[in-house]
Amino acid sequence: MTLRLDEGETAALRQRAEREGRSMQEVARQAVRDYIERSSRRELLDQVLDAELPRYAEALERLGQ
């Protein structure tokens, strides 16, 4: 896989890597792992809400009044 970044993204990644004392590749790979983890949690939460929210819809509606 090849990741192409524009100049600004490359500069920002380089700065971050230098500040952390890590390689640009390490920082980018961590960012990808963090993104996947956040997205996975969000999808799981959406699935649970879609399944459970209808059960409480009436009570939630009454609470909102």
PDB file of N, CA, C and O in Angstrom:
ATOM      1  N   MET A   1       0.843  -1.177   0.000  1.00  0.00           N
ATOM      2  CA  MET A   1       0.000   0.000   0.000  1.00  0.00           C
ATOM      3  C   MET A   1       0.884   1.234   0.000  1.00  0.00           C
ATOM      4  O   MET A   1       1.910   1.283   0.679  1.00  0.00           O
ATOM      5  N   THR A   2       0.478   2.211  -0.759  1.00  0.00           N
ATOM      6  CA  THR A   2       1.167   3.493  -0.784  1.00  0.00           C
ATOM      7  C   THR A   2       0.201   4.562  -0.321  1.00  0.00           C
ATOM      8  O   THR A   2      -0.927   4.644  -0.806  1.00  0.00           O
ATOM      9  N   LEU A   3       0.642   5.376   0.614  1.00  0.00           N
ATOM     10  CA  LEU A   3      -0.180   6.466   1.121  1.00  0.00           C
ATOM     11  C   LEU A   3       0.397   7.768   0.594  1.00  0.00           C
ATOM     12  O   LEU A   3       1.554   8.101   0.853  1.00  0.00           O
ATOM     13  N   ARG A   4      -0.416   8.491  -0.141  1.00  0.00           N
ATOM     14  CA  ARG A   4       0.033   9.767  -0.696  1.00  0.00           C
ATOM     15  C   ARG A   4      -0.591  10.906   0.088  1.00  0.00           C
ATOM     16  O   ARG A   4      -1.813  11.008   0.193  1.00  0.00           O
ATOM     17  N   LEU A   5       0.251  11.750   0.632  1.00  0.00           N
ATOM     18  CA  LEU A   5      -0.199  12.905   1.403  1.00  0.00           C
ATOM     19  C   LEU A   5       0.178  14.173   0.657  1.00  0.00           C
ATOM     20  O   LEU A   5       1.152  14.195  -0.095  1.00  0.00           O
ATOM     21  N   ASP A   6      -0.601  15.231   0.870  1.00  0.00           N
ATOM     22  CA  ASP A   6      -0.193  16.502   0.267  1.00  0.00           C
ATOM     23  C   ASP A   6       0.919  17.109   1.137  1.00  0.00           C
ATOM     24  O   ASP A   6       1.261  16.570   2.190  1.00  0.00           O
ATOM     25  N   GLU A   7       1.460  18.210   0.689  1.00  0.00           N
ATOM     26  CA  GLU A   7       2.607  18.806   1.380  1.00  0.00           C
ATOM     27  C   GLU A   7       2.291  19.183   2.826  1.00  0.00           C
ATOM     28  O   GLU A   7       3.099  18.960   3.727  1.00  0.00           O
ATOM     29  N   GLY A   8       1.112  19.754   3.035  1.00  0.00           N
ATOM     30  CA  GLY A   8       0.717  20.151   4.384  1.00  0.00           C
ATOM     31  C   GLY A   8       0.576  18.960   5.318  1.00  0.00           C
ATOM     32  O   GLY A   8       1.014  19.000   6.469  1.00  0.00           O
ATOM     33  N   GLU A   9      -0.036  17.904   4.811  1.00  0.00           N
ATOM     34  CA  GLU A   9      -0.201  16.697   5.623  1.00  0.00           C
ATOM     35  C   GLU A   9       1.145  16.073   5.950  1.00  0.00           C
ATOM     36  O   GLU A   9       1.377  15.622   7.071  1.00  0.00           O
ATOM     37  N   THR A  10       2.024  16.052   4.967  1.00  0.00           N
ATOM     38  CA  THR A  10       3.359  15.486   5.182  1.00  0.00           C
ATOM     39  C   THR A  10       4.121  16.295   6.223  1.00  0.00           C
ATOM     40  O   THR A  10       4.769  15.727   7.103  1.00  0.00           O
ATOM     41  N   ALA A  11       4.044  17.614   6.126  1.00  0.00           N
ATOM     42  CA  ALA A  11       4.736  18.471   7.088  1.00  0.00           C
ATOM     43  C   ALA A  11       4.191  18.265   8.496  1.00  0.00           C
ATOM     44  O   ALA A  11       4.957  18.172   9.455  1.00  0.00           O
ATOM     45  N   ALA A  12       2.863  18.193   8.619  1.00  0.00           N
ATOM     46  CA  ALA A  12       2.243  17.998   9.930  1.00  0.00           C
ATOM     47  C   ALA A  12       2.630  16.640  10.509  1.00  0.00           C
ATOM     48  O   ALA A  12       2.915  16.529  11.701  1.00  0.00           O
ATOM     49  N   LEU A  13       2.639  15.623   9.679  1.00  0.00           N
ATOM     50  CA  LEU A  13       3.023  14.286  10.127  1.00  0.00           C
ATOM     51  C   LEU A  13       4.483  14.268  10.551  1.00  0.00           C
ATOM     52  O   LEU A  13       4.831  13.665  11.567  1.00  0.00           O
ATOM     53  N   ARG A  14       5.329  14.920   9.787  1.00  0.00           N
ATOM     54  CA  ARG A  14       6.752  14.980  10.116  1.00  0.00           C
ATOM     55  C   ARG A  14       6.964  15.681  11.458  1.00  0.00           C
ATOM     56  O   ARG A  14       7.738  15.211  12.292  1.00  0.00           O
ATOM     57  N   GLN A  15       6.274  16.807  11.666  1.00  0.00           N
ATOM     58  CA  GLN A  15       6.394  17.537  12.932  1.00  0.00           C
ATOM     59  C   GLN A  15       5.952  16.680  14.109  1.00  0.00           C
ATOM     60  O   GLN A  15       6.630  16.606  15.134  1.00  0.00           O
ATOM     61  N   ARG A  16       4.796  16.031  13.942  1.00  0.00           N
ATOM     62  CA  ARG A  16       4.279  15.185  15.020  1.00  0.00           C
ATOM     63  C   ARG A  16       5.262  14.066  15.339  1.00  0.00           C
ATOM     64  O   ARG A  16       5.527  13.790  16.509  1.00  0.00           O
ATOM     65  N   ALA A  17       5.796  13.431  14.326  1.00  0.00           N
ATOM     66  CA  ALA A  17       6.743  12.329  14.523  1.00  0.00           C
ATOM     67  C   ALA A  17       7.995  12.821  15.240  1.00  0.00           C
ATOM     68  O   ALA A  17       8.499  12.154  16.144  1.00  0.00           O
ATOM     69  N   GLU A  18       8.492  13.980  14.840  1.00  0.00           N
ATOM     70  CA  GLU A  18       9.682  14.536  15.484  1.00  0.00           C
ATOM     71  C   GLU A  18       9.414  14.854  16.945  1.00  0.00           C
ATOM     72  O   GLU A  18      10.245  14.570  17.809  1.00  0.00           O
ATOM     73  N   ARG A  19       8.252  15.446  17.227  1.00  0.00           N
ATOM     74  CA  ARG A  19       7.894  15.773  18.621  1.00  0.00           C
ATOM     75  C   ARG A  19       7.812  14.525  19.487  1.00  0.00           C
ATOM     76  O   ARG A  19       8.186  14.541  20.660  1.00  0.00           O
ATOM     77  N   GLU A  20       7.317  13.445  18.895  1.00  0.00           N
ATOM     78  CA  GLU A  20       7.131  12.206  19.661  1.00  0.00           C
ATOM     79  C   GLU A  20       8.348  11.300  19.615  1.00  0.00           C
ATOM     80  O   GLU A  20       8.389  10.275  20.296  1.00  0.00           O
ATOM     81  N   GLY A  21       9.333  11.669  18.823  1.00  0.00           N
ATOM     82  CA  GLY A  21      10.526  10.830  18.723  1.00  0.00           C
ATOM     83  C   GLY A  21      10.239   9.495  18.053  1.00  0.00           C
ATOM     84  O   GLY A  21      10.863   8.483  18.371  1.00  0.00           O
ATOM     85  N   ARG A  22       9.289   9.502  17.121  1.00  0.00           N
ATOM     86  CA  ARG A  22       8.925   8.276  16.403  1.00  0.00           C
ATOM     87  C   ARG A  22       9.033   8.540  14.917  1.00  0.00           C
ATOM     88  O   ARG A  22       9.184   9.682  14.483  1.00  0.00           O
ATOM     89  N   SER A  23       8.954   7.477  14.146  1.00  0.00           N
ATOM     90  CA  SER A  23       8.985   7.640  12.693  1.00  0.00           C
ATOM     91  C   SER A  23       7.613   8.095  12.198  1.00  0.00           C
ATOM     92  O   SER A  23       6.598   7.913  12.870  1.00  0.00           O
ATOM     93  N   MET A  24       7.611   8.683  11.022  1.00  0.00           N
ATOM     94  CA  MET A  24       6.347   9.092  10.410  1.00  0.00           C
ATOM     95  C   MET A  24       5.458   7.874  10.205  1.00  0.00           C
ATOM     96  O   MET A  24       4.243   7.955  10.383  1.00  0.00           O
ATOM     97  N   GLN A  25       6.051   6.753   9.836  1.00  0.00           N
ATOM     98  CA  GLN A  25       5.281   5.531   9.621  1.00  0.00           C
ATOM     99  C   GLN A  25       4.613   5.077  10.908  1.00  0.00           C
ATOM    100  O   GLN A  25       3.445   4.689  10.893  1.00  0.00           O
ATOM    101  N   GLU A  26       5.329   5.119  12.010  1.00  0.00           N
ATOM    102  CA  GLU A  26       4.740   4.708  13.288  1.00  0.00           C
ATOM    103  C   GLU A  26       3.554   5.594  13.659  1.00  0.00           C
ATOM    104  O   GLU A  26       2.515   5.101  14.099  1.00  0.00           O
ATOM    105  N   VAL A  27       3.717   6.895  13.480  1.00  0.00           N
ATOM    106  CA  VAL A  27       2.639   7.827  13.814  1.00  0.00           C
ATOM    107  C   VAL A  27       1.427   7.583  12.911  1.00  0.00           C
ATOM    108  O   VAL A  27       0.294   7.562  13.391  1.00  0.00           O
ATOM    109  N   ALA A  28       1.653   7.402  11.632  1.00  0.00           N
ATOM    110  CA  ALA A  28       0.555   7.164  10.686  1.00  0.00           C
ATOM    111  C   ALA A  28      -0.154   5.847  10.995  1.00  0.00           C
ATOM    112  O   ALA A  28      -1.383   5.781  10.966  1.00  0.00           O
ATOM    113  N   ARG A  29       0.608   4.813  11.287  1.00  0.00           N
ATOM    114  CA  ARG A  29      -0.013   3.514  11.601  1.00  0.00           C
ATOM    115  C   ARG A  29      -0.847   3.598  12.873  1.00  0.00           C
ATOM    116  O   ARG A  29      -1.923   3.005  12.947  1.00  0.00           O
ATOM    117  N   GLN A  30      -0.360   4.329  13.878  1.00  0.00           N
ATOM    118  CA  GLN A  30      -1.133   4.506  15.109  1.00  0.00           C
ATOM    119  C   GLN A  30      -2.413   5.274  14.826  1.00  0.00           C
ATOM    120  O   GLN A  30      -3.465   4.949  15.375  1.00  0.00           O
ATOM    121  N   ALA A  31      -2.335   6.285  13.979  1.00  0.00           N
ATOM    122  CA  ALA A  31      -3.520   7.063  13.621  1.00  0.00           C
ATOM    123  C   ALA A  31      -4.562   6.176  12.943  1.00  0.00           C
ATOM    124  O   ALA A  31      -5.756   6.310  13.209  1.00  0.00           O
ATOM    125  N   VAL A  32      -4.125   5.284  12.082  1.00  0.00           N
ATOM    126  CA  VAL A  32      -5.048   4.369  11.412  1.00  0.00           C
ATOM    127  C   VAL A  32      -5.684   3.431  12.430  1.00  0.00           C
ATOM    128  O   VAL A  32      -6.893   3.206  12.394  1.00  0.00           O
ATOM    129  N   ARG A  33      -4.874   2.877  13.346  1.00  0.00           N
ATOM    130  CA  ARG A  33      -5.429   1.988  14.380  1.00  0.00           C
ATOM    131  C   ARG A  33      -6.443   2.724  15.244  1.00  0.00           C
ATOM    132  O   ARG A  33      -7.504   2.181  15.552  1.00  0.00           O
ATOM    133  N   ASP A  34      -6.125   3.961  15.640  1.00  0.00           N
ATOM    134  CA  ASP A  34      -7.056   4.750  16.462  1.00  0.00           C
ATOM    135  C   ASP A  34      -8.362   5.009  15.720  1.00  0.00           C
ATOM    136  O   ASP A  34      -9.441   4.905  16.302  1.00  0.00           O
ATOM    137  N   TYR A  35      -8.264   5.345  14.444  1.00  0.00           N
ATOM    138  CA  TYR A  35      -9.455   5.603  13.635  1.00  0.00           C
ATOM    139  C   TYR A  35     -10.334   4.354  13.550  1.00  0.00           C
ATOM    140  O   TYR A  35     -11.550   4.431  13.722  1.00  0.00           O
ATOM    141  N   ILE A  36      -9.720   3.222  13.287  1.00  0.00           N
ATOM    142  CA  ILE A  36     -10.479   1.973  13.171  1.00  0.00           C
ATOM    143  C   ILE A  36     -11.161   1.641  14.492  1.00  0.00           C
ATOM    144  O   ILE A  36     -12.318   1.223  14.504  1.00  0.00           O
ATOM    145  N   GLU A  37     -10.458   1.822  15.597  1.00  0.00           N
ATOM    146  CA  GLU A  37     -11.038   1.529  16.908  1.00  0.00           C
ATOM    147  C   GLU A  37     -12.224   2.451  17.199  1.00  0.00           C
ATOM    148  O   GLU A  37     -13.270   1.987  17.652  1.00  0.00           O
ATOM    149  N   ARG A  38     -12.068   3.755  16.941  1.00  0.00           N
ATOM    150  CA  ARG A  38     -13.173   4.693  17.173  1.00  0.00           C
ATOM    151  C   ARG A  38     -14.366   4.368  16.285  1.00  0.00           C
ATOM    152  O   ARG A  38     -15.508   4.377  16.746  1.00  0.00           O
ATOM    153  N   SER A  39     -14.108   4.085  15.032  1.00  0.00           N
ATOM    154  CA  SER A  39     -15.188   3.773  14.086  1.00  0.00           C
ATOM    155  C   SER A  39     -15.914   2.503  14.489  1.00  0.00           C
ATOM    156  O   SER A  39     -17.140   2.426  14.401  1.00  0.00           O
ATOM    157  N   SER A  40     -15.158   1.504  14.932  1.00  0.00           N
ATOM    158  CA  SER A  40     -15.763   0.236  15.334  1.00  0.00           C
ATOM    159  C   SER A  40     -16.665   0.434  16.541  1.00  0.00           C
ATOM    160  O   SER A  40     -17.761  -0.123  16.597  1.00  0.00           O
ATOM    161  N   ARG A  41     -16.207   1.228  17.512  1.00  0.00           N
ATOM    162  CA  ARG A  41     -17.034   1.501  18.691  1.00  0.00           C
ATOM    163  C   ARG A  41     -18.295   2.247  18.306  1.00  0.00           C
ATOM    164  O   ARG A  41     -19.379   1.948  18.807  1.00  0.00           O
ATOM    165  N   ARG A  42     -18.154   3.222  17.413  1.00  0.00           N
ATOM    166  CA  ARG A  42     -19.307   4.016  16.971  1.00  0.00           C
ATOM    167  C   ARG A  42     -20.321   3.121  16.261  1.00  0.00           C
ATOM    168  O   ARG A  42     -21.524   3.247  16.487  1.00  0.00           O
ATOM    169  N   GLU A  43     -19.846   2.225  15.411  1.00  0.00           N
ATOM    170  CA  GLU A  43     -20.750   1.314  14.704  1.00  0.00           C
ATOM    171  C   GLU A  43     -21.468   0.392  15.683  1.00  0.00           C
ATOM    172  O   GLU A  43     -22.665   0.142  15.537  1.00  0.00           O
ATOM    173  N   LEU A  44     -20.751  -0.111  16.673  1.00  0.00           N
ATOM    174  CA  LEU A  44     -21.359  -0.983  17.668  1.00  0.00           C
ATOM    175  C   LEU A  44     -22.429  -0.235  18.461  1.00  0.00           C
ATOM    176  O   LEU A  44     -23.513  -0.765  18.702  1.00  0.00           O
ATOM    177  N   LEU A  45     -22.122   0.991  18.861  1.00  0.00           N
ATOM    178  CA  LEU A  45     -23.101   1.799  19.586  1.00  0.00           C
ATOM    179  C   LEU A  45     -24.338   2.047  18.727  1.00  0.00           C
ATOM    180  O   LEU A  45     -25.464   1.951  19.217  1.00  0.00           O
ATOM    181  N   ASP A  46     -24.134   2.366  17.453  1.00  0.00           N
ATOM    182  CA  ASP A  46     -25.273   2.573  16.551  1.00  0.00           C
ATOM    183  C   ASP A  46     -26.131   1.321  16.441  1.00  0.00           C
ATOM    184  O   ASP A  46     -27.358   1.413  16.426  1.00  0.00           O
ATOM    185  N   GLN A  47     -25.505   0.159  16.365  1.00  0.00           N
ATOM    186  CA  GLN A  47     -26.250  -1.101  16.266  1.00  0.00           C
ATOM    187  C   GLN A  47     -27.080  -1.335  17.522  1.00  0.00           C
ATOM    188  O   GLN A  47     -28.245  -1.726  17.445  1.00  0.00           O
ATOM    189  N   VAL A  48     -26.467  -1.090  18.681  1.00  0.00           N
ATOM    190  CA  VAL A  48     -27.185  -1.291  19.942  1.00  0.00           C
ATOM    191  C   VAL A  48     -28.346  -0.309  20.045  1.00  0.00           C
ATOM    192  O   VAL A  48     -29.450  -0.690  20.434  1.00  0.00           O
ATOM    193  N   LEU A  49     -28.103   0.948  19.700  1.00  0.00           N
ATOM    194  CA  LEU A  49     -29.189   1.937  19.766  1.00  0.00           C
ATOM    195  C   LEU A  49     -30.314   1.593  18.805  1.00  0.00           C
ATOM    196  O   LEU A  49     -31.487   1.717  19.157  1.00  0.00           O
ATOM    197  N   ASP A  50     -29.975   1.163  17.594  1.00  0.00           N
ATOM    198  CA  ASP A  50     -31.008   0.787  16.627  1.00  0.00           C
ATOM    199  C   ASP A  50     -31.844  -0.367  17.139  1.00  0.00           C
ATOM    200  O   ASP A  50     -33.048  -0.421  16.890  1.00  0.00           O
ATOM    201  N   ALA A  51     -31.219  -1.287  17.850  1.00  0.00           N
ATOM    202  CA  ALA A  51     -31.934  -2.460  18.349  1.00  0.00           C
ATOM    203  C   ALA A  51     -32.741  -2.152  19.603  1.00  0.00           C
ATOM    204  O   ALA A  51     -33.840  -2.681  19.769  1.00  0.00           O
ATOM    205  N   GLU A  52     -32.216  -1.305  20.490  1.00  0.00           N
ATOM    206  CA  GLU A  52     -32.835  -1.099  21.795  1.00  0.00           C
ATOM    207  C   GLU A  52     -33.706   0.151  21.900  1.00  0.00           C
ATOM    208  O   GLU A  52     -34.652   0.176  22.687  1.00  0.00           O
ATOM    209  N   LEU A  53     -33.406   1.174  21.130  1.00  0.00           N
ATOM    210  CA  LEU A  53     -34.137   2.431  21.248  1.00  0.00           C
ATOM    211  C   LEU A  53     -35.640   2.298  21.000  1.00  0.00           C
ATOM    212  O   LEU A  53     -36.424   2.909  21.726  1.00  0.00           O
ATOM    213  N   PRO A  54     -36.066   1.529  20.010  1.00  0.00           N
ATOM    214  CA  PRO A  54     -37.517   1.405  19.784  1.00  0.00           C
ATOM    215  C   PRO A  54     -38.274   0.897  21.017  1.00  0.00           C
ATOM    216  O   PRO A  54     -39.433   1.253  21.233  1.00  0.00           O
ATOM    217  N   ARG A  55     -37.623   0.081  21.802  1.00  0.00           N
ATOM    218  CA  ARG A  55     -38.262  -0.467  22.994  1.00  0.00           C
ATOM    219  C   ARG A  55     -38.589   0.636  24.001  1.00  0.00           C
ATOM    220  O   ARG A  55     -39.571   0.539  24.736  1.00  0.00           O
ATOM    221  N   TYR A  56     -37.765   1.678  24.031  1.00  0.00           N
ATOM    222  CA  TYR A  56     -37.943   2.758  24.996  1.00  0.00           C
ATOM    223  C   TYR A  56     -38.484   4.037  24.360  1.00  0.00           C
ATOM    224  O   TYR A  56     -38.509   5.081  25.011  1.00  0.00           O
ATOM    225  N   ALA A  57     -38.909   3.976  23.118  1.00  0.00           N
ATOM    226  CA  ALA A  57     -39.334   5.163  22.386  1.00  0.00           C
ATOM    227  C   ALA A  57     -40.477   5.896  23.088  1.00  0.00           C
ATOM    228  O   ALA A  57     -40.453   7.122  23.202  1.00  0.00           O
ATOM    229  N   GLU A  58     -41.460   5.162  23.552  1.00  0.00           N
ATOM    230  CA  GLU A  58     -42.615   5.799  24.206  1.00  0.00           C
ATOM    231  C   GLU A  58     -42.188   6.511  25.479  1.00  0.00           C
ATOM    232  O   GLU A  58     -42.602   7.645  25.719  1.00  0.00           O
ATOM    233  N   ALA A  59     -41.373   5.867  26.292  1.00  0.00           N
ATOM    234  CA  ALA A  59     -40.914   6.481  27.536  1.00  0.00           C
ATOM    235  C   ALA A  59     -40.052   7.708  27.246  1.00  0.00           C
ATOM    236  O   ALA A  59     -40.171   8.727  27.927  1.00  0.00           O
ATOM    237  N   LEU A  60     -39.205   7.616  26.262  1.00  0.00           N
ATOM    238  CA  LEU A  60     -38.362   8.757  25.906  1.00  0.00           C
ATOM    239  C   LEU A  60     -39.198   9.931  25.381  1.00  0.00           C
ATOM    240  O   LEU A  60     -38.892  11.095  25.640  1.00  0.00           O
ATOM    241  N   GLU A  61     -40.237   9.605  24.653  1.00  0.00           N
ATOM    242  CA  GLU A  61     -41.128  10.650  24.138  1.00  0.00           C
ATOM    243  C   GLU A  61     -41.825  11.366  25.290  1.00  0.00           C
ATOM    244  O   GLU A  61     -41.931  12.593  25.301  1.00  0.00           O
ATOM    245  N   ARG A  62     -42.297  10.587  26.255  1.00  0.00           N
ATOM    246  CA  ARG A  62     -42.960  11.191  27.413  1.00  0.00           C
ATOM    247  C   ARG A  62     -41.993  12.041  28.233  1.00  0.00           C
ATOM    248  O   ARG A  62     -42.373  13.100  28.734  1.00  0.00           O
ATOM    249  N   LEU A  63     -40.770  11.597  28.372  1.00  0.00           N
ATOM    250  CA  LEU A  63     -39.773  12.369  29.108  1.00  0.00           C
ATOM    251  C   LEU A  63     -39.459  13.695  28.402  1.00  0.00           C
ATOM    252  O   LEU A  63     -39.140  14.690  29.052  1.00  0.00           O
ATOM    253  N   GLY A  64     -39.552  13.697  27.080  1.00  0.00           N
ATOM    254  CA  GLY A  64     -39.259  14.893  26.313  1.00  0.00           C
ATOM    255  C   GLY A  64     -40.355  15.947  26.362  1.00  0.00           C
ATOM    256  O   GLY A  64     -40.147  17.082  25.932  1.00  0.00           O
ATOM    257  N   GLN A  65     -41.523  15.579  26.883  1.00  0.00           N
ATOM    258  CA  GLN A  65     -42.651  16.536  26.912  1.00  0.00           C
ATOM    259  C   GLN A  65     -42.609  17.405  28.144  1.00  0.00           C
ATOM    260  O   GLN A  65     -43.476  18.259  28.326  1.00  0.00           O
TER     261      GLN A  65
END
